[in-house]
């Protein structure tokens, strides 16, 4: 009897295991749109629960068939079969979690609270299946004689390592405790994210007079106006708030800074301190169960850094240099503050405002002079897209016919050099209350030759939306962020791998930021900059003299920038290097944070950490004990930028080399080997220190 196609088997299993699958539900089958682009207009919130439940049942059945297969284990019937499993569940979870980040609502939040623990149980049911581990372990032990291709060997080793790190060889009692920890952490993680979003929406600063907004443009003031005639300044996710650089009214600056720093620690319903303390204890306990001294040891073993012993000296070496640079910068800003407010002492809420004045004094310009030349559509199409076309030959076409989940979202088709469809890109760049803070990239569909899929990616920012009819003028940092996040997009849409779990950004956390940070270099590349940095009204290029001033100021304020990042990084490491018994109680969490900063000298400068612990979303998510990744990735990035500047620059040969040795390879190879193949040598800290002006 001929074997049934997999799609038929999937449908049969679905109908058998979940009667809800027989009902109309847009999630139950692959999207009929090109490249399986999500059918946002057809999916309703009511579709998620039955699709998630059916998806879990279906994948458990798929995995049971693999684990209980009477045939001897082979790469095809075990590892490749695993790669093929879970398509329905993956489709439903990716869409729900993506929408909860970009456009949440109470129903979607309730779904995530309901299913996050179930998904944790589901993952553990697979990872802790002894029959599955026996098959994978048998293949692992035989790997030298299996004649596997390099990507296959790495996939087998990855699967085996993941099962060990999930507790596959723990005794039953330890596995039971591990399951309970994972379920509880999934619940707490969901609660944290929802509390942070609710608090940032509740903590904006409201003012009653126009004078309190002195320094803001008329367009910014109009955008902040409330229906009752007052104005409200919404918070961004970082400690520092962009408008602090413009607000001339010092009491408003202080209110804004304090509102930011006090978030999620005010004793209200959104206070996260008890939750964070509990998560830290659970992580430390889980690490101990798995044989590690701390959660940081557990995490770093799987990163390119490999150990706490490698990360701590790097941070210790950089912290004094960063603080020293910040002190020098603070002295100059203090002098400016004294001119305006005699006897006053420089505070965190003063830094950005007087840094702009100091920039103007040293370099003859401030941020407000740049914005008219950084109009969003020009930056995107004539900057970000233009650079990608010059490097990789890809082109971009608006697709207003494709459905989107919010009116602000744009759909773009990415065309390969031969004109065929390479990928789809969703751009979601404006802030709104239903969207989490920050900027991020994601994949709705990943690339895989095994599954015959190509990428559908998202790019998200939180740019304040101007009033209707007014242009969106970006700050310098927002422009840089757009290039950065598109670097993540490139990593996914240029992926060229066989197996879905190795595609795109499926690399160690301290490597994933590397390609995106490299992509930032094209923002100031002369031909790219000249192409997009044009006045939004006249189309005139940014004056050459202003461009020179911007270039001369590239190291300006780097003591502050490095200090705020390192402060957050040190807090992350300190918290995650603790054993469970030493995790601070909720009411001691901020005191512990302050002690960490004091130990490294950061208490001597008015530079708050980029994120304080109560709203540090990175470390309650995928960057726990891994926030240093931006630093390590920037070391690789600085080396790579140096190599590109010496070997061609913005041209197709450079792009093809970057694609061949980095972007297309995903997780198919050791990441540091990919780096060395690209630049020809091991990482060197020197270019990073030079870039930051730290030596």
C-alpha positions in Angstrom: 0.0 0.0 0.0 1.5 3.4 -1.0 2.3 5.8 1.9 0.0 8.7 2.4 1.3 12.2 1.8 2.3 14.0 5.1 -0.4 16.6 4.7 -3.0 13.8 4.6 -1.5 12.2 7.6 -1.5 15.5 9.4 -5.1 16.1 8.6 -6.1 12.6 9.6 -4.3 12.9 13.0 -5.9 16.3 13.5 -9.4 15.1 12.9 -8.8 12.1 15.2 -7.1 14.1 18.0 -9.1 17.4 17.9 -12.7 17.5 16.6 -12.3 21.3 16.6 -10.2 20.9 13.5 -13.2 19.9 11.5 -14.6 23.5 12.0 -13.6 26.5 9.9 -10.3 27.8 11.3 -7.8 29.7 9.2 -4.9 28.4 11.4 -5.5 24.7 10.8 -4.0 24.5 7.3 -1.0 26.3 5.8 -1.9 29.8 4.6 -3.0 29.9 1.0 -1.2 33.2 0.5 2.2 33.3 -1.3 5.1 31.9 0.9 2.5 31.0 3.5 2.2 34.7 4.4 -0.2 34.9 7.5 -3.8 35.4 6.6 -4.3 38.1 9.1 -7.7 39.0 7.8 -9.0 35.5 8.1 -7.6 34.6 11.6 -9.7 35.5 14.6 -8.8 35.4 18.2 -11.2 32.5 18.7 -9.1 30.4 16.3 -6.0 30.2 18.5 -7.2 28.0 21.4 -8.4 25.1 19.2 -5.4 25.4 16.9 -2.9 25.4 19.8 -4.6 22.5 21.5 -4.8 20.5 18.3 -1.2 21.5 17.4 0.1 20.1 20.7 -1.8 16.9 20.3 -0.7 16.5 16.8 3.0 17.1 17.5 2.9 14.7 20.5 1.5 12.0 18.2 4.2 12.8 15.6 7.0 12.6 18.2 5.5 9.4 19.7 5.7 7.8 16.3 9.4 8.8 16.0 10.2 7.6 19.5 8.3 4.3 19.2 9.4 3.5 15.6 10.4 -0.2 15.6 13.0 0.5 12.9 16.6 1.2 14.0 17.2 4.9 14.5 18.5 6.8 11.4 19.0 10.4 10.7 16.0 10.4 8.4 13.5 8.6 10.7 14.6 10.5 13.8 16.2 13.9 13.3 14.7 14.8 10.0 11.3 13.5 11.1 11.6 15.7 14.2 12.4 18.7 11.9 9.2 18.0 10.0 7.0 17.9 13.1 4.9 20.6 14.7 3.9 22.7 11.7 0.4 23.5 13.0 1.7 24.3 16.5 4.5 26.4 15.2 2.1 28.3 12.9 -0.3 29.1 15.8 2.3 29.9 18.4 4.3 32.2 16.2 1.3 34.2 15.2 -0.2 34.5 18.7 3.1 35.5 20.3 3.9 37.9 17.5 0.5 39.6 17.8 0.8 39.8 21.6 4.0 41.7 21.1 2.9 44.0 18.3 -0.9 44.4 18.8 -2.1 42.8 21.9 -5.6 42.9 23.4 -7.2 41.3 26.6 -8.2 38.2 24.7 -4.8 37.6 23.3 -3.2 38.2 26.7 -5.6 35.7 28.3 -4.7 33.1 25.6 -1.0 33.6 26.3 -1.5 33.2 30.1 -3.6 30.1 29.5 -1.3 28.4 27.0 2.2 29.4 28.1 2.2 26.8 30.9 0.7 24.2 28.6 3.4 24.8 25.9 6.1 24.4 28.6 4.6 21.1 29.6 4.4 20.1 25.9 8.1 20.9 25.3 9.1 18.9 28.4 7.0 16.0 27.3 9.1 15.8 24.2 12.4 16.6 25.7 12.1 14.2 28.6 10.7 11.2 26.6 13.3 8.5 27.3 12.6 6.6 24.1 13.2 9.7 22.0 16.5 10.4 23.9 17.6 6.8 23.4 17.2 7.1 19.6 19.0 10.5 19.5 21.7 9.3 21.8 22.3 6.1 19.7 22.8 8.3 16.6 25.0 10.6 18.5 27.2 7.8 19.7 27.4 6.5 16.1 27.9 9.9 14.5 31.4 9.3 13.3 30.3 6.5 11.1 27.0 7.9 9.7 28.6 9.9 6.9 26.6 12.9 7.6 26.9 16.3 5.9 28.3 19.1 8.0 24.8 20.7 8.6 23.4 17.3 9.5 26.2 16.5 12.0 25.7 19.9 13.6 22.0 19.4 13.8 22.4 16.0 15.4 24.9 17.4 18.0 22.5 20.3 18.7 19.6 18.0 19.3 21.6 15.8 21.6 22.9 18.7 23.5 19.5 20.3 23.8 18.0 17.1 25.3 20.8 16.9 27.8 20.3 20.5 28.8 16.6 19.9 29.1 17.3 17.2 31.7 16.9 14.0 29.6 19.4 12.1 31.8 18.1 13.4 35.2 16.5 10.9 37.6 12.7 10.9 37.7 12.3 13.0 40.8 14.6 15.7 39.4 12.8 15.6 36.1 9.5 16.1 37.9 10.8 19.2 39.7 12.3 20.5 36.4 8.9 20.2 34.7 7.3 22.1 37.6 9.9 24.8 37.4 9.5 25.2 33.6 5.7 25.5 33.9 6.0 28.1 36.6 8.6 30.2 34.8 6.4 30.2 31.7 3.6 31.6 33.7 5.7 34.2 35.4 7.3 35.3 32.1 3.9 36.0 30.6 2.8 37.9 33.7 6.0 40.0 33.6 5.6 41.0 30.0 2.0 42.0 30.6 2.8 44.0 33.7 5.6 45.9 31.9 3.3 46.9 29.0 0.5 48.0 31.4 2.9 50.0 33.5 4.6 51.8 30.6 1.1 52.8 29.4 0.1 54.0 32.8 3.3 55.9 33.7 3.4 58.6 31.1 3.9 62.2 32.3 0.9 64.6 31.9 1.5 68.4 31.9 -1.0 71.2 31.8 0.9 74.1 30.2 2.8 74.6 27.0 5.7 76.1 28.9 6.4 72.7 30.5 7.1 71.3 27.0 9.5 74.1 26.0 12.1 72.8 23.6 9.8 70.4 21.7 8.8 71.2 18.2 5.2 72.2 17.3 4.7 68.8 15.7 5.9 67.0 18.8 3.6 69.1 21.0 0.6 68.4 18.7 1.3 64.7 18.8 1.3 64.8 22.6 -2.0 66.7 23.0 -4.9 65.1 24.8 -8.6 65.7 24.0 -9.0 67.6 27.3 -6.3 70.2 26.3 -3.5 68.7 28.4 -0.4 67.0 27.0 0.9 63.5 27.8 4.5 62.3 27.2 4.5 58.6 26.7 7.3 56.5 28.0 9.7 54.4 25.9 11.0 51.1 27.3 14.6 52.2 28.1 15.5 54.2 31.3 16.6 57.2 29.2 13.7 58.9 27.4 14.3 60.5 23.9 12.6 63.8 24.7 15.0 64.5 27.6 17.4 65.7 25.0 15.0 68.5 24.0 13.0 69.5 27.1 14.2 72.8 28.4 11.9 72.7 31.5 14.0 71.0 34.2 11.1 70.0 36.4 9.5 68.2 33.4 12.7 66.4 32.7 12.9 65.3 36.3 9.3 64.1 36.3 9.9 62.2 33.1 13.1 60.5 34.3 11.7 59.6 37.7 8.6 58.1 36.1 10.8 56.0 33.9 13.1 54.8 36.6 10.3 54.0 39.1 8.4 51.8 36.8 7.2 48.4 38.0 8.6 49.1 41.5 5.9 51.4 43.0 4.0 48.8 45.0 1.0 48.8 42.6 -0.6 46.0 40.6 2.2 46.3 38.0 5.1 45.8 40.5 7.3 43.1 39.2 9.9 42.7 42.0 8.3 39.7 43.7 7.9 38.0 40.3 11.6 38.7 39.3 12.9 37.4 42.6 10.9 34.2 42.1 12.1 33.8 38.5 15.7 34.2 39.6 15.4 31.6 42.3 13.7 29.1 39.9 16.4 29.7 37.3 19.2 29.1 39.9 17.4 26.0 41.1 17.0 24.6 37.6 20.7 25.3 36.9 21.7 23.4 40.0 19.5 20.4 39.0 21.4 20.3 35.7 24.8 20.4 37.4 25.7 24.1 37.0 26.8 26.6 39.7 24.4 29.2 38.5 22.0 30.2 35.7 24.8 32.2 34.1 27.0 29.1 34.0 24.2 27.2 32.4 23.5 29.8 29.8 27.0 30.7 28.9 28.0 27.1 28.3 25.9 27.3 25.2 27.1 30.6 23.9 30.3 31.5 22.1 31.7 33.0 25.3 31.4 29.5 26.9 31.8 30.6 30.6 31.4 33.1 33.3 35.2 33.1 33.5 35.3 34.6 30.0 32.6 37.2 30.4 33.5 38.6 33.8 37.1 39.7 32.9 35.8 41.4 29.7 33.2 43.4 31.6 35.7 44.2 34.4 38.2 45.5 31.8 35.7 47.8 30.1 33.8 49.2 33.1 36.6 51.4 34.5 37.3 52.8 31.1 33.6 53.6 30.5 33.2 55.2 33.9 36.3 57.3 33.4 35.0 58.5 30.0 31.6 59.3 31.5 33.2 61.3 34.3 35.0 63.5 31.8 31.8 64.0 29.9 29.9 64.8 33.1 32.4 67.5 34.0 31.7 69.3 30.8 27.9 69.0 31.2 28.1 70.2 34.8 29.7 73.4 33.6 26.8 74.0 31.2 24.2 73.3 33.8 25.8 75.8 36.2 25.3 78.5 33.6 21.6 77.8 33.5 21.0 76.8 37.2 23.8 78.1 39.4 24.6 75.7 42.3 22.8 72.8 40.7 24.3 69.4 40.4 24.1 67.3 37.2 21.4 64.7 37.5 20.3 61.8 35.3 17.5 63.9 33.8 20.0 66.6 32.8 22.4 64.5 30.9 20.7 64.2 27.5 19.7 67.9 27.4 23.1 69.2 28.2 24.8 66.6 26.1 23.0 68.1 23.1 24.2 71.6 24.1 27.8 70.2 24.5 27.5 68.5 21.1 26.5 71.9 19.6 29.4 73.6 21.4 32.0 71.0 20.3 30.7 70.1 16.9 28.4 72.9 15.9 25.1 71.0 15.6 22.4 69.3 17.6 19.8 66.6 16.9 17.1 69.0 15.9 19.1 70.0 12.9 19.3 66.4 11.6 15.6 65.4 11.8 14.4 67.3 8.7 16.8 65.2 6.7 15.8 61.9 8.2 12.3 61.4 6.9 11.1 57.8 7.5 10.2 56.8 4.0 13.4 58.2 2.6 15.5 56.5 5.3 13.7 53.2 4.6 13.6 53.1 0.8 16.6 55.3 -0.2 18.7 54.2 2.8 18.0 50.7 4.3 16.6 49.2 1.1 19.1 50.9 -1.1 22.1 49.5 0.8 20.6 46.0 0.7 20.1 46.3 -3.1 23.7 47.4 -3.6 25.1 44.6 -1.4 22.8 41.6 -2.3 21.0 42.6 -5.4 17.6 42.2 -3.7 14.8 44.7 -4.5 11.6 45.7 -2.6 8.0 46.1 -3.8 5.1 47.4 -1.8 2.2 44.9 -1.5 -0.9 46.7 -0.3 -3.0 43.8 -1.5 -1.6 41.6 1.3 -3.6 41.6 4.6 -2.0 43.2 7.7 -2.9 43.1 11.4 -3.0 46.9 12.0 -3.5 49.8 9.6 0.0 51.2 10.4 1.7 48.0 9.1 3.2 47.9 5.6 3.7 44.7 3.6 6.7 44.5 1.2 7.7 41.8 -1.2 11.5 41.1 -1.3 12.6 40.2 -4.9 15.7 38.1 -5.5 18.3 39.3 -8.1 16.5 37.2 -10.7 13.2 38.9 -10.0 11.6 35.9 -8.2 10.0 36.3 -4.8 12.7 35.9 -2.1 10.6 36.8 1.0 8.0 39.0 2.5 8.6 41.8 5.0 6.1 43.4 7.4 7.1 46.9 8.6 5.4 48.0 11.9 7.2 51.1 12.9 4.9 53.3 15.0 4.3 53.2 18.7 0.8 52.4 20.2 -0.6 51.3 23.6 -1.2 47.7 22.3 2.5 47.2 21.4 5.4 46.4 23.6 8.3 48.8 23.9 11.6 48.7 22.0 12.5 47.4 18.6 12.7 43.8 17.4 12.6 41.5 14.4 10.7 38.3 14.1 9.9 35.5 11.6 6.3 34.4 10.8 7.7 31.8 8.4 11.3 30.6 8.4 13.3 29.4 5.4 13.9 25.7 4.9 14.7 23.5 1.9 13.4 20.5 3.7 10.0 22.1 4.2 10.1 24.1 1.0 9.5 27.4 2.8 10.9 30.9 2.3 11.0 33.7 4.9 8.2 36.0 6.0 9.7 38.5 8.5 8.6 41.4 10.7 10.4 44.6 11.6 9.1 46.5 14.7 9.9 49.9 16.2 8.2 52.4 18.4 8.5 55.7 16.6 6.0 58.3 17.8 3.4 58.7 15.1 3.0 62.4 14.0 -0.4 64.0 13.5 -2.1 63.2 10.2 -0.6 64.9 7.2 2.8 65.6 8.9 6.0 63.7 8.0 7.7 61.2 10.3 11.1 62.7 11.1 13.4 60.3 12.8 16.1 60.9 15.3 19.6 59.8 14.7 19.1 56.8 17.1 15.9 55.8 15.4 17.5 55.8 12.0 20.3 53.6 13.4 17.7 51.3 14.9 16.0 50.9 11.6 19.2 49.8 10.0 19.9 47.5 13.0 16.6 45.7 13.0 16.8 45.3 9.2 20.1 43.5 9.7 18.1 40.9 11.7 15.7 40.7 8.8 18.5 40.1 6.4 19.8 37.2 8.5 16.5 35.5 8.1 15.4 36.4 4.5 18.8 35.6 3.1 19.0 32.2 4.9 19.8 29.3 2.7 19.7 26.2 4.9 18.2 22.7 4.7 16.7 22.3 8.2 14.2 24.8 9.7 15.8 24.7 13.2 19.1 26.0 11.7 17.7 28.9 9.7 18.3 32.6 10.0 18.9 33.8 13.5 19.1 30.2 15.0 22.6 31.0 16.4 23.9 31.6 19.9 22.5 34.7 21.6 25.9 36.4 21.7 26.2 36.0 17.9 22.7 36.9 16.9 23.2 40.6 17.2 26.4 40.5 15.2 24.9 40.8 11.6 22.4 43.4 12.7 25.2 45.6 14.2 27.2 45.2 11.0 24.3 46.5 9.0 24.3 49.7 11.0 27.5 50.7 9.2 25.6 51.5 6.0 23.7 54.2 7.7 26.7 56.5 7.5 28.3 55.0 4.4 28.8 58.1 2.2 26.9 56.9 -0.9 24.0 55.6 1.2 23.8 58.6 3.4 23.8 61.0 0.5 21.0 59.0 -1.1 18.6 59.2 1.8 19.6 62.2 4.0 17.6 64.8 2.1 15.4 67.5 3.4 11.8 66.3 3.6 10.4 69.5 2.1 13.0 70.6 -0.5 14.7 67.3 -1.3 18.1 69.0 -0.8 20.9 66.8 0.5 22.2 67.4 4.0 24.7 70.2 3.8 28.3 68.9 3.4 29.4 71.0 6.4 26.7 69.4 8.6 27.6 66.0 7.4 31.2 66.6 8.4 30.1 67.7 11.8 28.1 64.5 12.3 31.1 62.4 11.2 33.4 64.3 13.6 31.0 63.6 16.5 30.8 59.8 16.1 32.6 59.3 19.4 30.7 62.0 21.2 29.0 60.9 24.5 30.4 57.3 24.2 31.3 57.3 27.9 27.6 57.7 28.7 26.4 55.2 26.0 28.9 52.5 27.1 28.3 53.1 30.8 24.5 52.7 30.6 24.8 49.5 28.6 27.6 48.0 30.8 25.6 48.9 34.0 22.7 46.9 32.8 25.0 44.1 31.6 26.7 43.9 35.0 23.3 43.7 36.8 22.2 40.9 34.5 25.4 38.9 35.2 25.4 39.6 39.0 21.8 38.5 39.4 22.2 35.3 37.3 25.5 34.3 38.9 23.8 33.9 42.3 22.8 30.5 43.7 19.1 30.3 44.7 19.7 30.9 48.4 21.4 34.2 47.7 18.8 35.7 45.3 17.6 39.0 46.8 14.1 39.2 48.3 11.7 41.5 46.4 12.3 44.4 48.8 16.1 44.0 48.4 16.3 43.8 44.7 17.0 47.4 44.0 19.5 47.6 46.9 21.3 44.7 45.2 21.3 46.5 41.9 22.7 49.7 43.6 25.5 47.7 45.2 26.5 46.1 41.9 26.7 49.6 40.3 28.7 50.9 43.3 31.1 48.0 43.1 32.0 48.9 39.5 32.1 52.7 40.0 28.9 53.5 38.2 27.5 55.3 41.3 30.0 58.1 40.6 28.3 59.3 37.5 24.6 60.2 36.9 24.1 57.5 34.3 21.3 55.1 35.1 21.5 51.6 33.7 19.8 51.3 30.3 17.2 49.1 32.0 16.6 48.8 35.7 15.7 45.4 37.0 11.9 45.8 37.4 11.4 46.5 33.7 14.5 44.7 32.2 12.5 42.7 29.7 15.6 41.4 28.0 16.6 39.3 31.0 13.1 38.1 31.8 13.2 36.8 28.2 15.8 35.3 25.9 18.7 37.5 27.1 18.9 36.2 30.7 22.6 36.1 31.6 23.1 37.1 28.0 22.7 40.9 27.8 26.5 41.1 27.3 25.7 39.7 23.8 25.5 43.2 22.4 29.0 44.0 23.6 30.5 40.7 22.3 28.6 41.1 19.0 29.9 44.7 18.7 33.5 43.4 19.1 32.8 41.1 16.1 31.0 43.9 14.3 33.9 46.4 14.7 36.3 43.8 13.3 34.0 43.1 10.4 33.4 46.8 9.6 37.2 47.3 9.6 37.5 44.4 7.1 34.8 45.7 4.9 36.3 49.2 4.8 39.6 47.6 3.6 38.1 45.1 1.1 35.6 46.7 -1.3 32.9 48.4 0.8 29.3 48.6 -0.5 29.4 46.3 -3.6 28.0 43.0 -4.7 31.3 41.0 -4.1 31.3 42.2 -0.4 27.6 41.3 -0.1 28.1 37.9 -1.6 30.9 37.2 0.8 28.8 38.3 3.7 26.0 36.1 2.5 28.1 33.1 1.8 30.1 33.1 5.1 27.5 34.6 7.4 23.9 35.4 6.5 23.0 32.3 4.5 24.5 29.9 6.9 22.3 30.3 10.0 23.2 27.7 12.6 24.8 25.2 10.3 28.3 25.9 11.4 30.3 27.0 14.5 29.6 30.8 14.6 33.2 31.9 15.4 34.4 29.8 12.4 31.9 31.7 10.2 33.3 35.0 11.6 36.9 33.9 10.9 36.1 32.7 7.4 34.6 36.1 6.7 37.3 38.4 8.1 40.3 36.1 8.1 41.3 36.2 11.8 40.1 35.7 15.3 38.2 38.5 17.2 40.3 41.4 18.3 39.1 43.8 21.0 41.1 46.7 19.6 38.7 47.9 16.9 35.8 48.0 19.5 37.9 50.1 22.0 38.9 52.5 19.2 35.3 52.9 18.1 34.1 53.7 21.6 37.1 56.0 22.3 38.1 53.8 25.3 41.8 53.7 24.6 
